[in-house]
Amino acid sequence: MKVTVAGTGYVGLVTGVCLAHIGHEVTCLDVVEEKIEMLKNGKSPIYEPDLEDLMLKNKDRLNFTTNYKKAYKDADVIFIGVGTPERIDGTANLDYVNEVARQISESIDKDTVVVIKSTVPIGTNDRIEEYLNGNIKNGIKVRVASNPEFLAEGTAVKDTLYASRIVVGTEDKIAEKVLKELYLPLTKKPYNVPLLSMDRRSAEMVKYASNDFLALKISYINEIANFCESVGANIKNVTLGMGYDPRIGNKFLNSGIGYGGSCFPKDTKALHWLSKSLDCELKTVKACIEVNKDQKLRLFHKLKNSLYLKDLEVAILGVTFKPNTDDLRDAPSIDNVELLLEYGANVTVYDPIGLDNFKKRFKDRVNYASSINEAIKDKEAVMIMTEWKEIKEYDLNNYVKYMNKANIFDGRNCYDLDDFKNIDAYYVSIGRKDVGSLK
Ligand code: UGA
């Protein structure tokens, strides 16, 4: 099929490349010239494992352009995968989605199925369909279907090809048939992805309900971790014991300094806002947001309660919101570093992938190191913000060897408490007892 995907961010680009991989002719469209130039040269503007390999493998079926008129003109299916960032009041900003709809209405000259993959408030698909059919040439029909995205950054390609499920939301039989045909290869071996058809509003709701549930799971376990500290329990043992219950499961039970990224923070706020506006407030989602806000600064407060921050030499290990991405959106490192600087600490940061993005924001307000060893050298405290493999596998003896004072504040519970048995460091983590004494 001839497919056009609007937006070359995580959702749009990965969708486009994976659809090319299963045999479709795909045009990826973006308004940012530099991104399209990079893509034409085989380079991905986002860091995502396996993506460039797949781009190369399927280059004959992939086109990249900024020319929306050509891209939309005769597409069988158009995916909208542009961002829906959060507005200051927590609502979803639909400007990009609306602009794509406007451009589609100007450009198409045959019946088309428009698929909204961006996360949009319930009812948006209805509104976009109404807009499109009211603004295109007479005689052309647009069918809009919801097809939410469940990929996570860092595993996006795998999450798309071997998806947990494909949700197709439409009441229109023709749109349903087109999407079933489009996704047919993924529903077969080796992928075997279940495809669920449902009404449009439910499909929109599946996305929010899923993300908010996962966020809630994290906030719940973070609160339990904080409580473990008060009662002398160890959160790692508690989650181990909980996870064996298949009704609970052992995923998304890692406590730490809260969730970040481009999805959970905005999707929890958007759904909460929507629920309030409909006079049906989702109180659990509200609590989830509040817990996360506090949790992000929990490690900072532990540090502040232990050490005088003015002129303190602090290393930050990991700045991205999670490992295997260079994404800094809503990363806990940002608020923590801002606060450290406000209190007069001298901050040195290290991250295997995220430093370029961090530099764009913090410029010369912090020092940058090119290795863990360099970052922690002569420091009086280290704060771990992201659980990169390299950090988890770091030789703990080096903290003592290189730091001036080996005070380790671990916001991601990277190490076992027993690992510090023979190491003369002070180790503070989340939901567990502190080990050793302050240096
Ligand atoms: C999330 C969802 O996992 C995807 O299913 C969804 O498609 C995506 O949002 C989206 O809406 O686009 P993502 O934000 O890439 O994906 O990352 P996650 O792996 O879900 O992590 C989100 C945050 O939760 C990270 O800050 C991570 O550190 C934190 N987290 C995750 C925890 O604190 N504990 C956990 O046990 C798991």
Residues whose N, C-alpha, C, O or C-beta is under 5 A from the ligand:
A	BS01	UGA	E149 F150 L151 A152 E153 I218 F252 L253 N254 G256 G258 Y259 G260 G261 S262 C263 F264 F321 K322
